[in-house]
Amino acid sequence: MHFTTSDLLQQFNTAWLPGNLQAAMLRLDRIHPLVQGNKWFKLQRNLAAAGSRPVVTFGGPWSNHLHATAAACKLLDKPVTGIVRGEAPAVPSQTLRDAAGLGMQIIHVPREVYDALKKGDIARAPLSLLPLLESACIIPEGGGNEAGADGCEDILDWGDFCPFTHILCAVGTGTTLAGLINGAGKRGLTPEIWGVSALKGAFSLEDEIRGLLKGGPGKWSVLHDYHEGGFAKVTPELITEMNDFFRQTGIPTDRVYTGKMVLAFRKLTAAGKFPPGSKILMIHTGGLQGNASLPQGSLHF
Ligand SMILES: *Cc1c(COP(=O)(O)O)cnc(C)c1O
């Protein structure tokens, strides 16, 4: 191997990886037990900008972002409210129970209200929420803003990434991918950077990413064919891949993002998309807490 590995940079091999390729995973799932993966990088500048204001943010019942924000605010001793899309279910998700346990105030709002608030239309808020919304630091859903992308540039300080010819990363809002492209540019790295979209038909992603770019390697793209039926959709093939990958590498993945990235990597490899000699870096963006949504026993890790 021609790159140095660290605690976080793990070289791996699988039965299906051709001998003329090398691959490694940047284990951002291991940076902290609760504030995992890319979410910490997206939050760091947003939370610094909050100062002493309370924090308000948005997410769905299984949101990795809500979970990470709750944990980060607990560590930083900041009051935080999570606004959740849709009426409260009889049994809250494990994610929301964890977030509440970490001190996050959880407020469920109807979908229409959520969608309006998310766009900054505070007038649609329930009256009881208005004073909070007017005084709070509001972090968008998924931490998807410029401060989030800026924070993700720091991901590339966690190792020597010069040797890599390709970087693969899962994509939701595209904020992390934009940060990686900008960060690579600033560090003089020139890999191809490929984002594996977790969403079906999200063809506006490229424009949104372009809106966050400040230069960087020109060679990036979003791959739209590996969503396995749509956002958070789980197929038997995905579960098999996640178990198989863990058995071969010891690396756990999540069902929404990183599992689909690994499946995409295997399919891209089989299709000969990487020239011989390529060194591929995959970014493990965390999200493992969301696996609690799967039926017990699905995963062998
Ligand atoms: C949120 C999340 C992503 C997507 O990040 P974006 O910056 O929104 O594209 C990828 N992987 C995991 C595990 C996530 O939780």
PDBQT file of the ligand as one rigid body, heavy atoms in Angstrom, charges set to zero:
ROOT
HETATM    1  C1  LIG A 401     -26.505  13.340   6.331  1.00  0.00    +0.000 C 
HETATM    2  C2  LIG A 401     -25.715  12.206   5.820  1.00  0.00    +0.000 A 
HETATM    3  C3  LIG A 401     -25.169  12.210   4.518  1.00  0.00    +0.000 A 
HETATM    4  C4  LIG A 401     -25.477  13.266   3.525  1.00  0.00    +0.000 C 
HETATM    5  O1  LIG A 401     -24.734  14.430   3.683  1.00  0.00    +0.000 OA
HETATM    6  P1  LIG A 401     -25.057  15.698   2.792  1.00  0.00    +0.000 P 
HETATM    7  O2  LIG A 401     -24.061  16.692   3.208  1.00  0.00    +0.000 OA
HETATM    8  O3  LIG A 401     -26.462  16.135   3.161  1.00  0.00    +0.000 OA
HETATM    9  O4  LIG A 401     -25.001  15.328   1.379  1.00  0.00    +0.000 OA
HETATM   10  C5  LIG A 401     -24.372  11.149   4.142  1.00  0.00    +0.000 A 
HETATM   11  N1  LIG A 401     -24.132  10.127   4.984  1.00  0.00    +0.000 NA
HETATM   12  C6  LIG A 401     -24.659  10.075   6.216  1.00  0.00    +0.000 A 
HETATM   13  C7  LIG A 401     -24.393   8.889   7.057  1.00  0.00    +0.000 C 
HETATM   14  C8  LIG A 401     -25.462  11.105   6.674  1.00  0.00    +0.000 A 
HETATM   15  O5  LIG A 401     -25.993  11.037   7.913  1.00  0.00    +0.000 OA
ENDROOT
TORSDOF 0
